[in-house]
Amino acid sequence: MAGHGPTSGFNPHLPGFRYQFLAKTLGATMWFFIFYRAREDGPKLLMLRHPWEGHGHGAEGHSEHH
């Protein structure tokens, strides 16, 4: 017969707490970064706004005469 009871031949060990915590932390960091970049660059990537349009820098506080 092929087997010796109801167990299979592959029994992986579960990862330790530190590895689970590290994996969840790195995964959450990756998704936060992706959502942050989507918020900053999403309209440009979806062609809803041109990259050269103003984004709040430069012209504030400057008068016409120098």
N, C-alpha and C positions, 0 to 999 in steps of 0.2 A: 504494500500500500504506500501511497505517496505521503500521507500526513500522519502525525502522531497526536491526533486529537484536534480540538477546535482552533488551536493557535496557528497563525501563519508564520512563515519563515522570516518576515521582516518586522521587527519591533523597534522603531526608532525611539530614542530617549527624548524627553521633553527638554527644551532649553531652560536654563536657569533664570532666576528672577532678574539678574543684572542684564542679561541679554534681551529678555523680553522688554524691560524698561528702556534700554538703549534703542531697540528697534522701534518702539512706539514713539520715543522722543525724536529720533531722526526722521521718521515718517511724518510726524506732525510738523516738524520744521520744514520739510520739503513742501508740504501742502500749503503752509502759511506763506512761504516764499512764492509759490506758484500763484496763489490768490493775490498777493501783493503786486506781482509783476502784471497780472491780468488787469488789476485796477489801474495801474499806472500806464500800461502800454496797450491795453485791450482795444480802445477806440481806434488807435493807429493801426493795429493789426487787422481790425475788421473794416478798415477804410471808412470809419465814421468821422474821422478828424485827420487832417494833414499833419505830418510831423513838424512842419515849419510854422504852424500856427502858434500863437502866443500861449504860454502856459504860466503867466503870472510873473515873469522875470523881465527886467530890463527897463521898461518905459515909465515906471512909477517915479514920481518926484522930479522928473526932468521937465524943464520949461523949454519953450521954443527958442529963446535967445540964449546964447552961450556966453 
